[in-house]
Amino acid sequence: MSKNSFDIKNALIVGGIAGIVSGFVKLGWENLLPPRTPEREKTNPPQRFMQQLGIPKKITHSTYTYSGHQMPWASFIIHFGFSATFGMAYSVTSHYLPVLKAGQGTFFGIGVWAATHLGMMPAMKTVPNVKEQPLEEHVSELLGHMAWMWVNHIVIDELSNGSEEKNRK
């Protein structure tokens, strides 16, 4: 493999792994700084989005029990799918557009937050209008997306550097 070649398959795998890791970080972040009020948490954005797609509530609100807690497995599929997809997209596109790595992915995270939480989701009525969302939601989601993409950046960087070193040997 030449020094200048780029292995897209490897970048997608690395990005997917980074997305899963960062997805756990984002879940932890939301436990510390909950983005939604308890009333709105009854139907979180992944559940609402699935309902908008016509998926029945018995599936969108399905849970599994762990340690006495009801955990929303359907929401987790959307959450981790979103995270892995953006991890893969960042892994590939930042190779071709290194400017996306500015701020170690934090600016990319701000862009994803703005596009999804201020643009697409309110337009689709998945979440309330931007002005109707509490300030705490904006703060949690903005900072959470910055931390989430920073973790993607770090994991991708570390895993990619490891595979590059292996290829040099």
trRosetta pair geometry for C-beta under 8 A, 3 or more apart (Angstrom, degrees):
i j d omega theta_ij theta_ji phi_ij phi_ji
1 5 5.2 -117 -173 57 86 138
1 7 7.4 -22 -143 -57 144 112
1 167 5.3 -47 60 -170 133 126
2 5 4.7 108 58 -20 82 102
6 11 6.9 10 171 -36 94 135
6 95 5.6 118 -145 165 141 147
7 10 3.8 38 111 19 120 117
7 11 6.4 158 93 -18 64 84
7 163 7.7 -102 53 138 140 137
8 11 5.4 -55 -145 38 35 114
8 12 6.3 37 155 -21 67 103
8 92 6.2 40 -141 -119 85 112
9 12 5.9 -55 -152 34 29 111
9 13 6.5 27 151 -16 63 106
10 13 5.7 -54 -148 37 33 111
10 14 6.0 31 155 -16 68 109
10 160 7.7 115 135 -116 110 75
10 163 5.8 167 -175 156 138 165
11 14 5.8 -54 -141 42 29 110
11 15 6.0 31 156 -19 64 110
11 88 7.5 104 129 -154 76 66
11 91 4.5 166 177 139 85 108
11 92 5.0 115 127 -81 134 70
11 95 6.4 -61 -120 -28 151 143
11 156 8.0 38 -152 -155 71 110
11 160 7.3 29 -106 -102 72 114
12 15 5.7 -54 -141 40 27 112
12 16 6.2 32 156 -22 62 106
12 88 4.9 29 -142 -145 66 111
12 91 6.8 170 -83 84 28 133
12 92 6.6 17 -70 -54 72 116
13 16 5.7 -54 -149 34 28 112
13 17 6.5 27 153 -16 63 105
14 17 5.8 -54 -150 37 31 110
14 18 6.3 32 152 -18 65 107
14 91 5.5 156 87 -141 95 147
14 155 7.7 174 175 131 82 85
14 156 5.5 99 140 -132 110 69
14 159 4.4 174 -139 104 107 130
14 160 5.7 82 -177 -64 168 79
14 163 7.3 -106 -70 -4 132 141
15 18 5.5 -53 -144 38 32 113
15 19 6.2 37 154 -24 64 106
15 84 7.5 104 128 -172 76 58
15 87 4.2 157 174 133 72 76
15 88 3.6 132 106 -97 130 39
15 89 7.1 158 178 20 148 33
15 90 6.2 162 -135 61 115 76
15 91 3.0 -123 -69 -1 113 138
15 92 6.7 -53 -34 -20 155 78
15 152 7.4 30 -146 -166 70 105
15 156 6.0 24 -90 -103 62 117
16 19 5.5 -52 -148 33 30 115
16 20 6.7 31 154 -19 63 100
16 84 4.7 28 -143 -163 69 103
16 87 6.0 145 -87 90 18 121
16 88 5.3 24 -58 -65 71 105
17 20 5.9 -53 -154 32 33 109
17 21 6.5 29 151 -14 66 106
17 87 7.5 -145 60 144 38 147
17 155 6.7 -144 111 154 90 127
17 159 6.5 115 78 -78 136 169
18 21 5.7 -57 -149 40 33 111
18 22 6.0 26 156 -13 69 111
18 87 4.3 174 84 -158 92 125
18 90 7.8 -96 96 72 139 119
18 91 6.8 148 31 -65 137 117
18 151 7.2 164 -174 128 86 74
18 152 4.6 92 147 -143 119 62
18 153 8.0 123 -170 -13 143 16
18 155 3.7 162 -116 89 90 122
18 156 4.7 -23 -60 -53 159 80
18 159 7.0 -134 -57 16 99 135
19 22 5.8 -55 -136 44 28 106
19 23 6.1 41 155 -31 62 104
19 80 7.3 111 135 -171 95 63
19 83 4.3 148 -179 134 86 74
19 84 3.5 149 102 -102 140 37
19 85 6.9 127 -142 21 160 33
19 86 6.3 138 -114 63 116 68
19 87 2.6 -134 -54 2 93 136
19 88 6.5 -38 -26 -21 138 72
19 152 6.4 30 -79 -111 55 108
20 23 5.5 -50 -150 27 29 118
20 24 7.1 31 152 -18 60 97
20 80 6.0 31 -116 -157 69 108
20 83 6.8 128 -79 106 27 119
20 84 5.8 27 -52 -82 72 101
20 87 7.6 -71 -5 10 53 164
21 24 6.1 -55 -163 30 34 109
21 25 6.9 32 143 -16 65 105
21 151 6.3 -144 116 155 98 116
21 152 8.0 154 72 -90 96 51
21 155 5.2 142 62 -86 147 160
22 25 5.1 -49 -150 35 44 117
22 26 6.3 47 150 -22 70 100
22 83 5.7 -169 86 -169 93 117
22 87 6.3 164 30 -81 128 117
22 148 4.9 95 171 -165 111 68
22 149 7.3 64 -160 -78 152 23
22 151 4.0 155 -104 91 91 117
22 152 4.7 -25 -43 -57 156 78
22 155 6.9 -132 -43 11 95 137
23 26 5.7 -49 -146 34 33 111
23 27 6.6 36 152 -19 63 102
23 79 5.9 121 -159 139 112 91
23 80 4.6 75 -176 -110 168 69
23 82 7.9 129 -105 71 111 78
23 83 3.5 167 -75 64 100 169
23 84 7.1 -25 -37 -41 133 73
23 148 7.8 52 -81 -145 35 108
24 27 5.7 -51 -150 34 34 112
24 28 6.5 34 151 -17 64 105
25 28 5.7 -58 -153 38 32 112
25 29 6.3 40 148 -26 66 104
25 147 6.3 -140 145 136 121 104
25 148 6.2 168 90 -105 110 60
25 151 4.8 151 19 -36 163 168
26 29 5.3 -47 -147 31 34 118
26 30 6.5 32 155 -18 64 104
26 79 7.5 -165 91 -175 125 108
26 83 6.6 -155 17 -96 141 131
26 144 5.7 83 -140 176 81 105
26 145 8.0 37 -117 -87 116 43
26 147 7.4 156 -89 90 65 100
26 148 4.5 28 -75 -96 108 117
27 30 5.9 -57 -152 36 31 109
27 31 6.9 35 149 -22 62 101
27 79 7.1 69 -72 162 101 149
28 31 5.6 -51 -156 28 37 114
28 32 6.8 28 151 -12 66 104
29 32 5.9 -64 -158 39 34 106
29 33 6.3 -31 166 40 72 97
29 140 7.5 143 144 -170 98 84
29 143 7.6 -166 -170 109 129 90
29 144 4.4 144 127 -121 144 96
29 147 5.8 153 -90 74 144 144
29 148 7.3 -93 6 -57 153 89
30 33 6.8 -73 -123 72 31 62
30 34 6.0 59 178 -114 70 48
30 35 5.9 -49 -130 -7 97 96
30 140 6.8 80 -115 173 66 123
30 144 6.5 44 -63 -119 76 149
31 34 7.2 16 -129 -70 18 79
33 136 7.5 -156 -178 -176 89 89
33 139 7.1 -103 177 110 135 95
33 140 4.2 -174 130 -113 107 97
33 143 7.1 20 71 71 162 126
33 144 7.0 -150 74 -58 118 107
34 41 7.3 -32 -174 -78 125 134
34 136 7.8 22 84 146 68 121
34 140 6.7 -52 102 -118 20 162
35 136 7.3 173 -144 127 37 79
35 137 4.8 70 -180 -137 76 68
35 140 3.9 -155 -90 95 75 135
35 141 5.1 72 -127 -53 134 86
35 144 7.1 -67 -65 1 120 151
36 40 4.2 -117 -177 91 116 114
36 41 4.8 152 97 -67 118 76
36 44 6.8 -171 20 -116 157 78
36 137 6.1 48 -83 -104 51 110
37 40 4.9 83 54 15 80 100
37 41 6.9 -137 94 -17 38 90
37 134 6.7 96 -45 -2 104 141
38 41 5.4 -52 -143 27 32 119
38 42 7.7 53 156 -38 58 84
39 42 6.5 -37 -177 -2 36 111
40 43 7.3 -77 -174 59 50 68
40 44 7.8 84 140 -100 76 50
41 44 6.0 7 -151 -73 53 88
43 47 4.9 -128 -160 95 69 126
43 48 5.2 93 148 -64 106 89
43 51 7.5 -20 -162 -3 127 145
43 61 7.6 -60 -105 -84 77 108
44 47 5.2 91 54 13 67 105
44 48 7.0 -134 100 -6 31 93
44 72 7.3 152 26 77 128 169
44 75 5.7 52 67 -130 128 140
45 48 5.5 -55 -137 40 33 111
45 49 6.0 37 162 -23 67 106
45 121 6.2 -21 -143 -144 129 139
45 126 5.4 62 -147 152 87 110
45 127 5.7 -24 -96 -60 110 103
46 49 5.7 -53 -145 35 30 113
46 50 6.5 30 157 -18 64 104
46 72 7.9 140 79 129 123 130
46 74 7.3 172 132 122 114 77
46 75 4.2 125 79 -139 133 73
46 77 8.0 150 179 65 138 67
46 78 3.6 157 -146 77 120 144
46 79 5.9 -69 -58 -48 151 77
46 82 8.0 -125 -94 -16 109 131
47 50 5.9 -56 -151 36 31 109
47 51 6.4 30 152 -18 65 106
47 60 4.5 109 -152 164 78 106
47 61 6.1 56 -141 -75 132 68
47 72 7.0 -66 -64 -171 116 143
47 74 6.9 85 -99 98 77 114
47 75 5.6 -35 -49 -81 85 103
48 51 5.6 -56 -151 37 32 112
48 52 6.4 36 150 -22 65 104
48 126 5.0 136 108 -157 120 71
48 127 7.5 137 71 -63 156 56
49 52 5.6 -52 -151 33 32 114
49 53 6.7 29 150 -16 63 104
49 78 6.7 138 69 -149 129 153
49 121 7.9 -66 -77 -123 109 94
49 124 7.7 39 -113 120 83 142
49 126 5.1 16 -75 -129 80 129
50 53 5.6 -57 -154 37 36 111
50 55 4.2 -49 167 52 93 134
50 59 7.3 -122 152 102 137 100
50 60 4.3 171 89 -107 128 110
50 74 6.5 -23 -36 156 173 122
50 78 6.7 -118 -50 -60 108 140
51 54 7.7 78 -178 -54 34 9
51 55 6.3 -88 -83 63 34 77
51 57 6.4 27 -102 -80 113 73
51 60 5.3 -37 -55 -39 84 171
52 124 6.7 65 -179 161 167 110
52 125 7.6 150 -102 79 134 90
52 126 6.5 -76 -18 -90 150 86
55 59 5.3 -92 168 77 102 126
55 60 5.4 121 106 -57 109 100
55 74 7.9 173 139 -168 144 140
56 59 5.3 89 69 10 78 98
56 60 7.0 -159 101 -3 36 93
57 60 5.4 -58 -130 46 38 106
57 61 5.4 8 176 5 75 115
58 61 7.0 -56 -123 51 16 90
58 62 6.7 47 153 -63 52 93
59 62 5.5 -27 -152 -17 33 120
59 74 5.9 120 152 -93 70 150
60 74 5.4 -146 -138 112 32 153
60 75 7.8 69 -176 -59 66 77
61 72 7.0 -62 -150 -126 42 105
61 74 7.4 -39 -24 41 12 133
62 72 7.3 110 80 -148 48 61
62 73 6.1 -46 106 50 95 99
62 74 5.3 93 49 -22 95 115
63 70 4.1 25 156 -178 160 90
63 71 5.6 136 -161 63 90 37
63 72 5.4 -49 -97 -87 83 46
63 73 6.5 141 -136 -2 31 84
64 70 7.7 151 72 -153 26 53
64 71 5.4 -28 63 62 76 98
64 73 5.2 61 -7 -44 103 122
65 68 7.0 4 -174 -113 101 12
65 69 6.9 153 -152 73 60 38
65 70 6.0 -31 -96 -95 71 56
65 71 7.3 156 -103 13 18 85
66 69 5.7 -27 69 59 71 90
66 71 5.5 10 18 -11 109 132
71 76 7.2 19 158 -36 99 134
72 75 3.9 28 121 21 122 118
72 76 6.4 154 97 -21 69 85
73 76 5.4 -54 -149 34 36 116
73 77 6.7 43 153 -26 66 96
74 77 5.8 -45 -156 24 35 113
74 78 7.1 30 149 -10 63 102
75 78 5.8 -57 -156 39 38 108
75 79 6.0 40 148 -23 70 110
76 79 5.3 -52 -139 39 34 116
76 80 5.9 21 166 -8 69 108
77 80 6.5 -61 -141 45 22 98
77 81 5.9 25 157 -22 61 115
78 81 5.7 -59 -141 39 25 114
78 82 6.2 28 159 -21 63 106
79 82 6.1 -59 -154 34 23 109
79 83 6.4 15 153 -14 61 112
80 83 5.4 -53 -141 41 36 113
80 84 5.9 35 159 -18 69 106
81 84 6.0 -54 -140 39 26 106
81 85 6.1 28 158 -21 62 110
82 85 5.9 -59 -148 36 25 112
82 86 6.4 14 159 -9 63 109
83 86 6.2 -61 -147 42 27 102
83 87 6.2 32 153 -23 64 108
83 148 7.1 -109 -125 -171 103 120
84 87 5.4 -52 -145 35 32 116
84 88 6.4 31 156 -17 65 104
85 88 5.9 -56 -152 36 28 108
85 89 6.3 27 151 -18 64 108
86 89 5.3 -49 -139 39 37 114
86 90 6.0 39 159 -20 67 104
86 112 6.2 45 -139 -118 145 149
86 149 7.6 -76 140 -97 123 91
86 152 7.2 -75 115 -100 91 162
87 90 5.9 -55 -146 38 26 109
87 91 6.2 30 154 -24 62 109
87 152 4.8 -148 -114 -134 82 116
87 155 7.9 -23 -148 77 123 124
87 156 7.1 -178 -170 -63 87 114
88 91 5.6 -53 -146 33 30 115
88 92 6.5 17 161 -8 65 107
89 92 6.3 -66 -150 43 27 100
89 93 5.7 5 167 -2 68 119
90 93 6.3 -61 -124 48 24 97
90 94 5.4 20 177 -18 64 119
90 100 6.8 -164 -144 144 75 131
90 105 6.6 42 -166 -127 143 111
90 108 6.1 99 -116 151 115 157
90 149 6.9 172 -98 -146 159 96
90 152 5.5 66 69 140 154 136
90 153 7.3 -89 153 -76 137 68
90 156 6.9 -136 108 -37 104 162
91 94 6.8 -50 -129 35 10 105
91 95 7.3 17 153 -26 49 105
91 152 7.8 -115 -53 172 84 102
91 156 4.9 -156 -102 -133 92 134
91 160 7.6 173 -150 -63 100 125
92 95 6.0 -59 -166 21 32 113
92 96 7.2 6 152 1 65 106
93 96 6.0 -65 -154 46 41 100
93 97 5.6 -16 164 33 80 108
93 100 6.0 59 116 -5 98 169
94 97 6.3 -71 -119 72 31 71
94 98 6.4 65 178 -114 68 37
94 100 4.2 -120 -103 81 81 118
94 101 5.0 98 -165 -56 121 88
94 105 7.8 -41 -88 -91 154 86
94 108 7.5 -50 -78 -72 117 154
94 153 8.0 173 -129 -114 177 86
94 156 7.9 91 57 119 139 154
95 98 7.6 2 -158 -73 16 72
97 100 5.0 72 103 -15 99 108
98 101 5.5 -38 -172 17 62 116
99 102 5.8 -3 -179 -28 58 111
100 105 7.7 24 146 -107 78 58
100 107 7.9 -153 -159 83 44 101
100 108 5.2 55 -175 -81 86 122
101 104 6.7 0 178 -110 75 31
101 105 6.6 -25 -138 -57 51 63
101 108 7.8 -4 -87 -27 24 127
101 153 6.7 125 -140 -135 79 119
102 107 4.9 -6 90 26 100 142
102 108 7.9 137 54 -32 75 83
103 106 3.9 -89 139 51 117 99
103 107 4.4 116 34 -19 133 93
103 108 7.9 -172 70 3 103 73
103 150 8.0 -76 139 -91 82 94
104 150 5.5 51 113 -133 104 80
104 153 4.6 151 171 116 72 156
104 154 7.0 35 176 -57 121 78
105 108 5.0 -56 -158 41 57 118
105 109 6.0 64 144 -27 79 100
105 149 3.9 -156 151 145 105 93
105 150 5.2 173 74 -88 108 37
105 152 5.7 -177 -165 71 159 95
105 153 3.2 -151 -17 -45 132 125
105 154 8.0 -104 18 -18 137 65
106 109 5.4 -50 -151 33 36 117
106 110 6.7 40 149 -21 65 98
106 146 4.4 29 -149 -156 90 90
106 149 6.1 158 -94 81 30 110
106 150 5.3 18 -69 -66 84 99
106 153 8.0 -61 -31 -4 60 146
107 110 5.4 -44 -150 31 38 114
107 111 6.6 42 148 -19 63 101
108 111 5.6 -53 -155 35 34 115
108 112 6.5 34 149 -19 66 102
108 149 5.1 -170 83 -173 97 151
108 153 7.9 139 39 -63 131 113
109 112 5.6 -50 -146 35 34 110
109 113 6.3 37 153 -19 65 104
109 145 4.1 160 173 143 95 80
109 146 4.5 157 94 -95 139 34
109 147 7.5 150 -168 30 167 31
109 148 5.8 144 -128 65 125 86
109 149 3.1 -150 -62 13 104 131
109 150 6.9 -44 -23 -25 146 70
110 113 5.6 -53 -149 37 32 114
110 114 6.3 30 155 -17 66 107
110 142 6.8 27 -119 -155 78 83
110 145 6.6 136 -79 103 32 120
110 146 6.2 26 -56 -80 80 91
111 114 5.8 -54 -144 38 29 108
111 115 6.1 25 159 -16 65 110
112 115 5.9 -58 -143 41 28 109
112 116 6.0 5 165 -1 66 115
112 145 5.7 -164 78 -164 101 127
112 149 6.8 153 18 -62 133 130
113 116 6.5 -73 -141 48 21 94
113 117 5.2 -25 -174 24 65 121
113 118 7.3 53 136 -6 69 99
113 141 5.6 141 -144 142 113 94
113 142 5.5 118 160 -108 163 51
113 144 8.0 129 -96 70 124 79
113 145 3.8 -160 -59 25 111 166
113 146 7.8 -31 -22 -39 139 69
114 117 7.1 -54 -99 54 14 83
114 118 4.9 -31 -154 36 54 126
114 119 6.5 54 145 -16 61 107
115 118 7.4 22 -21 53 9 84
115 119 5.0 -43 -159 37 37 136
115 120 6.2 26 153 -9 69 107
116 119 6.7 -4 -43 53 9 89
116 120 5.3 -37 -127 46 45 112
116 121 5.6 45 168 -19 66 108
117 121 5.8 -9 -113 35 35 130
117 122 7.7 57 168 -24 38 95
117 127 6.9 -10 -146 49 67 157
117 133 8.0 70 172 -101 99 176
117 138 7.7 152 136 -115 133 62
117 141 5.1 122 -106 152 169 152
117 145 7.9 -132 -3 -43 133 142
118 122 6.8 -18 -170 6 25 127
118 130 5.3 42 -140 -102 73 127
119 122 7.0 -160 132 39 6 96
119 123 6.3 -13 163 -10 53 120
120 123 5.7 -67 -145 40 26 111
120 124 6.0 13 163 -10 67 113
120 126 7.9 10 125 23 76 128
121 124 5.9 -59 -140 44 29 105
121 126 4.2 -82 -157 64 81 115
121 127 4.5 34 139 17 117 105
122 125 7.3 31 -175 -80 35 32
122 126 7.6 -84 -61 47 22 74
122 127 5.8 -55 -76 77 63 85
122 128 6.8 -10 -118 114 91 30
122 129 5.4 87 -158 -118 121 35
122 130 5.5 -52 -65 -42 164 73
122 133 8.0 -96 -83 -30 117 121
127 133 6.6 25 153 -83 115 121
128 132 3.9 -97 152 93 128 120
128 133 5.5 166 75 -62 104 73
129 132 4.5 79 60 9 85 109
129 133 7.4 -148 91 -18 43 82
130 133 6.0 -51 -156 18 33 112
133 137 4.5 -100 173 73 105 141
133 138 6.2 117 113 -47 119 87
134 137 5.0 106 63 -3 75 99
134 138 7.6 -143 102 0 46 84
135 138 5.7 -56 -155 37 40 110
135 139 6.2 38 151 -19 72 107
136 139 5.7 -54 -143 39 32 111
136 140 6.1 31 159 -18 66 109
137 140 6.0 -56 -143 39 27 109
137 141 6.0 17 162 -10 64 113
138 141 6.1 -62 -141 44 24 103
138 142 5.8 24 163 -20 65 113
139 142 6.1 -56 -140 38 23 109
139 143 6.2 8 167 -3 62 113
140 143 6.5 -67 -145 46 20 99
140 144 5.6 21 160 -21 62 121
141 144 5.5 -57 -134 43 25 115
141 145 6.1 27 164 -21 63 106
142 145 6.2 -59 -151 34 23 106
142 146 6.7 21 152 -17 60 106
143 146 5.6 -54 -150 35 35 113
143 147 6.3 32 154 -15 68 105
144 147 5.8 -55 -146 39 31 108
144 148 6.0 37 154 -25 65 110
145 148 5.3 -49 -138 36 32 118
145 149 6.3 23 164 -11 65 105
146 149 6.5 -61 -148 41 25 99
146 150 6.2 29 153 -23 62 110
147 150 5.6 -55 -146 35 30 115
147 151 6.5 31 155 -19 65 103
148 151 6.1 -57 -157 33 27 108
148 152 6.7 29 146 -18 62 104
149 152 5.1 -44 -147 34 43 118
149 153 6.3 49 151 -24 67 100
150 153 5.6 -50 -151 33 32 115
150 154 6.4 30 152 -17 65 105
151 154 5.8 -53 -144 38 33 109
151 155 6.1 27 160 -14 67 108
152 155 6.2 -62 -145 41 25 104
152 156 6.0 23 160 -16 65 113
153 156 6.0 -61 -145 40 23 109
153 157 6.0 24 158 -20 62 112
154 157 5.7 -57 -146 37 26 112
154 158 6.3 21 159 -15 64 109
155 158 5.9 -57 -145 40 29 107
155 159 6.0 19 161 -10 67 111
156 159 6.2 -61 -140 44 25 102
156 160 5.7 23 162 -18 65 115
157 160 6.0 -59 -139 40 21 108
157 161 6.2 21 161 -18 61 110
158 161 6.0 -56 -145 36 26 108
158 162 6.5 28 155 -20 61 108
159 162 5.6 -54 -151 34 32 115
159 163 6.6 26 155 -14 65 105
160 163 5.9 -57 -148 38 33 105
160 164 6.2 35 153 -21 66 106
161 164 5.6 -52 -144 36 33 113
161 165 6.4 35 155 -21 65 103
162 165 5.9 -53 -150 33 30 110
162 166 6.5 30 151 -19 63 106
163 166 5.4 -50 -147 36 37 115
163 167 6.3 38 153 -20 66 105
164 167 5.7 -55 -148 36 32 110
164 168 6.6 34 152 -24 64 104
165 168 5.7 -54 -152 30 33 113
165 169 7.0 35 152 -25 63 101
166 169 6.0 -54 -158 24 34 111
